[in-house]
């Protein structure tokens, strides 16, 4: 590969209001601290940036963002954020870097080395499902149409595809995901991938010729069996992240894990 773009995809840190907050048996502060140490010290390459696809905090609690930022600011690489269903977009803007000014939904875009990243805030009408408003889809279409970049990348938090896992599809998906793909269809040859979180599981799906990829959570993992109809914590699968390598012709995604210091 000639000079590919590489970024680290992380998601669902769920940081609480203090360092001792525990979510489903996971001390989320300790998990994020371990990830920051791992990414700073153990990566055998230098990523172009880090993409955090949402649920930075455990709930839309402004108190939790300085706690999260006290760790995330230690990362040696630039970091971009997506709003998750547990996030407050205004508190994110006030505390975290590389976010545009404004109020309301956190939709924005940025370009790195000829790759145009489009970030969508799919906060849903009924939680924890997602939804994209008509004006967001119109903005997405216009942004893709007017982009001079050869390649487009979509970042969001909520599940954009059907999985066959009952509770995922009923509770975690973007309700109007068909409208999302109808909007992207005209640009599918330029879309290098859709990257998301929310489901606390690493996965890869192909829809309409476009790669859709989630990363394992920084915090606890969740089971995703085809017959599953309710949320079940997975205590056997470790914390994780993905490394995404992009060229204008190819997308390559690898899944990695890390452990907390004993």
BALUMGU-701526 format. One record per residue (C-alpha): residue in three letters; x, y, z. Coordinates in steps of 0.25 Angstrom, whole numbers, plus 5000, padded with zeros to 4 digits. Layout:
<nodes>
ALAXYZ;...
</nodes>
This chain:
<nodes>
UNK500050005000;UNK500550144996;UNK500450245008;UNK499150195014;UNK498250265024;UNK498250195038;UNK497350225049;UNK496950155062;UNK495450135065;UNK495050135079;UNK493650145085;UNK492750145098;UNK493750185109;UNK492550215118;UNK493350295128;UNK492550335141;UNK492550455150;UNK493750395157;UNK494950295156;UNK494250195164;UNK492950185155;UNK492650035151;UNK491749995139;UNK491249855139;UNK492549805147;UNK493549895139;UNK494250015145;UNK494150095133;UNK495250195137;UNK496250085139;UNK495850025125;UNK496050165118;UNK497350185126;UNK497950055121;UNK497550085107;UNK498250215107;UNK499450155112;UNK499450045102;UNK499150135090;UNK500250235095;UNK501350125098;UNK501049995090;UNK500650035076;UNK501649995066;UNK501250105057;UNK500750245058;UNK499250265054;UNK498850395047;UNK497750405058;UNK496750335067;UNK495250335065;UNK494350315077;UNK492950275072;UNK492250315085;UNK491750295099;UNK492950365104;UNK492150375117;UNK491250285125;UNK490050385124;UNK489950525119;UNK490550575131;UNK491450705130;UNK492250655142;UNK492750535135;UNK493350605123;UNK494550665131;UNK494850525137;UNK494850465123;UNK495650585117;UNK496750565128;UNK497050435122;UNK496750455107;UNK497650585107;UNK498850495110;UNK498750425096;UNK499850465087;UNK499050465075;UNK497850555070;UNK496450505074;UNK495150535068;UNK493850505074;UNK492450455071;UNK491250475080;UNK490650355086;UNK489250335092;UNK489850355106;UNK490550485102;UNK490250625104;UNK490650705091;UNK490850835098;UNK491650785109;UNK492550705099;UNK492750845091;UNK493150915104;UNK494150805108;UNK494650725097;UNK495550765085;UNK495350775070;UNK493850795071;UNK493050915064;UNK492451025072;UNK490951025072;UNK489750965079;UNK488850845077;UNK489250725069;UNK490750695067;UNK490850685052;UNK492150725045;UNK493250685035;UNK494750685034;UNK495750645024;UNK497050565026;UNK498050545015;UNK496950545004;UNK495950455012;UNK494650535015;UNK494050495029;UNK492550525031;UNK492150515046;UNK490650495048;UNK489850505061;UNK488850405061;UNK488250425074;UNK486850355074;UNK485450395078;UNK485250265086;UNK486550225094;UNK487450155091;UNK487050145077;UNK487550245067;UNK486950345056;UNK487450435045;UNK486550555043;UNK486250595029;UNK487150725029;UNK488250635034;UNK488050545022;UNK488050665013;UNK489350715019;UNK489950585017;UNK489550575002;UNK490050725000;UNK491350695007;UNK491650564998;UNK491250634985;UNK492050754988;UNK493250684994;UNK494550694985;UNK495150574992;UNK495350444985;UNK494850364997;UNK493750385007;UNK493650325021;UNK492450325030;UNK492550325046;UNK491350305055;UNK490950245068;UNK489650165065;UNK489550035058;UNK489350065043;UNK489049915038;UNK488049805042;UNK488849685049;UNK487849575052;UNK488149595066;UNK486749625072;UNK487049725083;UNK488149795074;UNK487149815063;UNK485949855072;UNK486649955081;UNK488049995076;UNK487850025061;UNK487650155054;UNK486150145051;UNK486250205037;UNK487450135033;UNK486850105019;UNK486850255017;UNK488250265021;UNK488650165011;UNK487750225000;UNK488550355002;UNK489850285001;UNK489550204989;UNK489950304979;UNK491350314986;UNK491550164989;UNK492850154980;UNK493450264988;UNK493050225002;UNK494150145009;UNK493350105021;UNK492350145032;UNK492950135046;UNK492050125058;UNK491950075073;UNK490750065082;UNK490649915081;UNK491949885090;UNK492449775080;UNK493349775068;UNK492649745055;UNK492749755040;UNK491549765031;UNK491449795016;UNK490249865011;UNK489949934998;UNK491449904995;UNK491949985007;UNK492649935019;UNK492049955032;UNK492949935044;UNK492749945059;UNK493949935070;UNK493849865083;UNK493649955094;UNK494650015103;UNK493749975115;UNK492949845116;UNK492549755104;UNK491149705101;UNK490749575095;UNK490149575081;UNK489549435079;UNK488549415067;UNK487549365077;UNK487749475087;UNK486549565091;UNK487149635103;UNK488449705107;UNK489449605113;UNK490849645118;UNK492049575112;UNK493049555123;UNK494049465114;UNK494349565103;UNK495349675106;UNK495349825104;UNK495649855090;UNK495949955078;UNK496049945063;UNK497149995054;UNK496650045041;UNK497550055029;UNK496950125017;UNK497450145002;UNK496550204992;UNK496350064987;UNK496249974999;UNK495849975014;UNK496549885024;UNK496049865038;UNK496749785049;UNK496249765063;UNK497149775075;UNK496949765090;UNK497649815103;UNK497649785117;UNK497649865130;UNK498849875139;UNK498749775150;
</nodes>
